[in-house]
Amino acid sequence: MPITTKFRVMYRKLRVTVEGVRPEVCAACRRKGRIELHHWKYAYSTSEVRLNPQLALDFTIGLCYQCHKIADYIRNILENRKRFNRVMVALSRVCCPAPWRRASSVSMERLWNEISKGQVSGLEAELPEEAESQVQT
């Protein structure tokens, strides 16, 4: 049975004390140990959270240190979607052989646009057979 306790949380650069159930297991990898709260979204200003610290628990998930680092990178990518898309298209132009550059950069741009909008369901069906075998191994 979960126990409600008081604990400290960072919200942006503001440290507040909240009351709630502290996660004991990483939601991503299921590790036990020191679990941190990751904010998928910062929906409030720090002044709003200072007045009502419980808001700091909104849009959070419990993650271990390693998974938290990855989640921070993902959040940063999603917050900087346009720049990320431009970088991925540029990389695909450099990494692909000449005959494939145009087609792959267009499909890469479409893929990253869909990923950044959260519309990745169904993309697995579009992978070529050799790509599927690489994903499964």
N, C-alpha and C positions, 0 to 999 in steps of 0.2 A: 504494500500500500504506500503510495507516494506521500512524502512528508513535506509540508510547506515550511520553508525556512526563509530567513533574510539573508541576502547575499549581495555582493557588489557587482555592478555591470558597467562596462564602458559603452557610452553612446556617443559616437563620433569621438571627441576628446574630453567628454564630460563623464566623470565617474559618479554614479548614483547607487543608492541602496534600494533594493526592491524586495518584495515578498512574493514567493512563488515556489514552484517545484523545480529544483535544479536538476537538469538532465544528468544521468549517471552513465549513459552509453552513447557513443557517437552514432548519430542518425545515418551516417554514410557507410562507415566500415564496421560498425558494431563493437569497436574497442571500448573497453572500460578504462577508467582512470580519470585523469583531469580533463573535463569536458568544458569547452568554452561556448558562449552564445555567439552565434554569427548572425548579424543583421542582413537579411536579403535586401532590405529596403529601409532607408532612413526617411520615414514619413513625417517626422516632426522636427521642429527646430530645437536646438539645445535649450532655449529659454522655456519652451513648452514642457520639455522633459524635466527641467529643473523644478518647475511648478508641480508636475504630476509624474514622479519617477516611474510609476507602473507602465507608462507609455513605452518605456525602454524595452519592455518584453514583447511588444508587437513586432511581427515580421521577423522572428528569430527561430533558429534551429540549433540544437546542441551538437557540436562537432569537436573531435579531437584536434590537437594542434596542427597535424599534417593536413587533415581534411579542411580545416578552417583556412589555412593558407591558400589552398586551391579554390575554395569558395570565394575568398577575397578577390582573387584574380578574375574569376568568372563575373563577379559583380562589377568589377572595374571594366571588363570588356563590354558588358551589357550597358553600362552607363556611358561608354564611349563608342557606341555602335558604329557610327559613320567612319570614324578614324580606323577602327578595327577592320571594317570591310575594305577600306582602301589599302591597308597593309596586307591583308590576305590576298587581294587581287594582285598587288605588286609582287608578292612572293610567288604566286602561281605563274606569273609571267617569267620570272627568273628561273624557276625550278623546272618548268616544263620544256620539252624539246620544241623547236620552232614550229612544226606543222600543227602541234596541239595547242599552242599558246592561246590563240584567239578563242577557240571552242572551250578550252579548259578555264580561261579567265572568266568567260561569260557564265559558265556553269558554277565556277567557284564563287563568283559574286552572288549568284542566285542562292547557292547553298548557304553562304555566310549571312545573307540577308534573312533567310528563313530561320537559321539558327538564332540569330540575334533577336528575332521577333518571337521566339519560343515556338515556332511552327516546325518542329523537327519530326513530328510523327509522320510516318509514311515514307520518309526518305530512305529507310533501309531497303524498301522494295525497288528503289531506283539504282541501287549499287550494281555494277557489273559483277558477274560470277567470280572473277579473280579477286575483286575487292572484298567480296563476302568471305572468301576463304581466308584472306589475310585478317579480317576482323575477328573471325572465330578462333584463330590460333593465338 
